[in-house]
């Protein structure tokens, strides 16, 4: 997350997979999981079945977002309907970057600088 205060850029980067998964749940998977749970309950299923539907759909939503994040690196602007690398250009830290940091710890410092420099974006997008 980047916050501008009187033209001073403050970078807040929780570059952990735990934070990423929590953010992804709230952004994407919560709608899918709660919709499936509600559908199961409305269909007269037990609380146990509705929770199974919730957990399944939660994982489906997380997987959907992971694929979307990978496509940001591998897809074309035409296939994505948006510019490739748009997440990274907007300072959004996604799973591919977190996995890259695990493999190449020196990228952590690059990410924490805020990814404003096009050379940094090139470096992180391998």
N, C-alpha and C positions, 0 to 999 in steps of 0.2 A: 504494500500500500504506500502511496506517495501523498504527502500532505504539503501544500504550499502555504506558508504563513509569511505575509509581507514579502513575497518574492524570494523567500528562503526555502529551499526544498529540504524537507525532512523525510527520510526514507525509513519506513517501518517494514522490516522484512522478517516475517516468521517463516523461515525456509525449512519447515519440517513437514514430513509426510503426514503426520497427525493433523496439523493445521489444514493442510491441503484437503485431506479426506473430510474433515469437518466442514470446511467451506463448500466443498463439492456436494456434500449431503444437503446442506441448506440451499444451495443454488439450484441443484438439479434433482437429486435423488429423493428429496422429501416430497415433492409433488407426486412423483411416480409411486413411491412406497405408500404414502397415505391414501392415494387414490385406489390402489389395489386393496388395501386394508378395508377401506370403506365399501368397496364393491363386494368383498367377501362377506362383510357384515350385513349389507343390504340384501345379499342373496341367501341369508339365513344360515351362514356357516358359523361354526363355533368360534369362540375367542382364540382357541389354539390355531385353527386353520387361518383365521384372519391375521394372526401374528406371523404365520409361515408365509402368507402372501406378502405381508409388509416386508419381511426380511429378504425374500426373493427379489421383490421389486426395488428394494434399497440397493442391493448388489447390482441389479440391472441398471439402475440409474447411475451408480458410480462407474460401472463399465462403460456406459454410454458416454459419460464425460471424459473418461480416460481416452477412449477412441477419438473423440472430438479434439482432445489436446494433442494427440499424436498427429492427427490430420493437419493441424495447424503447421506442423513441420514438414509433412510429406505431401500434402495436397497442393493443388494449384488454385489460384484466385478464382478461376472459372468453375472448378468443381466445388469450392467451398462457399461461394457466394459472398466472400469477403476476402480481403487481402491475406495471403499466407503470412505467417509470423505475426498476425495482428495481436495475439495475446502478449507476446514478448515485447512488441513495440509499444504496447500500452502498460508495460511494467507488471503484467500478470504472471506470476510464477506458477507453472504447471508441472505435472508429474514428469514429463520428459526432462525438464530442467533439473528437477530434484534428483532424478536417477543419474543424470550427467554429473551433478555435484558429488554424488556418492562415488562415482567412478573417477572423477577429476576434481578433487577438493579445492584446487586453485580457482575454480569457477565461482565458488562462494563469494569471494571478494568482488568479483566482476558483477555478480547479481546484486550485491549489497550497495554497489555504487549507483544503482538505479536504472541501468540500461538506457541511458540517454544518448550515449555515444554510439553511432552506427557501427563502429569497429567492435564494440562490446556485443552488440546484437549478432554480428557475424561470428564472433568467437563462441558465443553461447549456442548459436543455432547450428554449430558444427558444419 
